[in-house]
Amino acid sequence: MHNNTTQSTLVNKCDTHSTLLQVTVMASFAALSLDKRPGRARLTALLGVACTGLSLTMLLSWSGFWRLHHHPWAPVVEEHQPDAASPGSVIVSGVSGLGNNLFQIAAAVFYAETYGFNIVLDVASPSLRWGTAGFTNRDKARRNLSGNRLSYLDTIFKSPRLRRQWVGRDSNNGTGSHWLATPVTTVHNDYTAVRYVPHDVPASTSDATKCTTLHLTGFHQHRDLFLPTLSHLPTYVNLDAGFWTRALLRTRYRLSPGHQRHAIMLGVRRGADFAHMTKVGMAAYERGLRSVFETRTGHATPWTLVVLADTDVSDMRLAERASAIAVQYGPHTVRTVIIAEDDITQLHAGLACDHFILSESTFHYWIAVLRGVVPPRRPGVQVVVFEGTDLTDRTLALDGWTRLPY
């Protein structure tokens, strides 16, 4: 096996180097400030230290930036054996993008809350790190202040209730179960409500089998797999927007998470990973907007239309069309903001809204679902989905959601 360094390790090294350089430069400045040489000579020395420190910092930062971008979505490889999950663990290995990963984690939360399992995220999974960012035309990864990409494991899945282990990969089926020291029960589910029930074991089965390790595979896209324990999901994932995301949303988009009123999230997905899903178009979005605006018929309402977009949507003329529809229901005004930021920023922009018009994206779906259980909860939150799409055909739409033809 090649001695490859993980991207997260590389980021940490770059940050460490930058910090050491900053400390060195500051110490040099402090020492030079005590220098008793004439003013011009001391000033020349100070400028030399500053230029040298700045050059080295830029060199190391650019080196790390280039290495991260040269193979940004490559699977992570390390030279050590995967860890054996302890008995009573439920392993989440991830599938596809962030929305689909949340289905697996929500299903795992059910086993954790109902039967006491510990949730283990397979750190070797590219899906849990980067989702579908490797084959779409939008950079979905959040960046830190140094410009380095942060994976989902460093953002939304960075939680003390989600253990992270190297479970490993099986060259034949990708499950990695051959590394596990405990009995493994693979729970595969795509679109049904069938769950594994740990206490339904034969009487002759040994106690060791009852302490099995569950390994979740498949999409787990059915609302009944997570609804009983949905209220607990926010305690397992990291939904803290953080200072910089809140500042970005307030300054650039004038959005205040937790305090926004009459804000409509409209999800648009037209990127490479959604090129085959063309049911939800402008006609559907217009029906959705009408459904929302009519809830305030006759009331002067300052609406904010928050468009989460994965491509350029200027050809849709959303601001113009939304304003034209709104005035048909009263003296409404509509301020439209297009947010084409990373997934985590889009997530928090969506959570600032209280009305939702969903595309077929499971990412947009989870924003609406989480809004119903993340405080502050508000009455009258409306979610619009379209009949004949995956969100209705796969038993995902929740009770109380508005269903419209696409």
Secondary structure, 3 states (H helix, E strand, C coil): CCCCCCHHHHHHHHHHHHHHHHHHHHHHHHHHHCCCCCHHHHHHHHHHHHHHHHHHHHHHHHHHHHHHHHCCCCCCCCCCCCCCCCCCEEEECCCCCHHHHHHHHHHHHHHHHHHCCEEEEECCCHHHHHCCHHHCCCCCCEECCCCCEECHHHCCCCCCCEEEECCCCCCCCCCCHHHCCCCEEEEECCCCCCCCCCCCCCCCCCHHHHCCEEEEECCCCCHHHCHHHHHHHHHCCCCCCHHHHHHHHHHHCCCCCCCCCCEEEEEECCCHHHCCCCCCCHHHHHHHHHHHHHHHCCCCCEEEEEEEECCCCHHHCHHHHHHHHHHHHCCCEEEEEEECCCHHHHHHHHHCCCEEECCCCHHHHHHHHHHCCCCCCCCCCEEEEEECCHHHHCCCCCCCCEEEEC
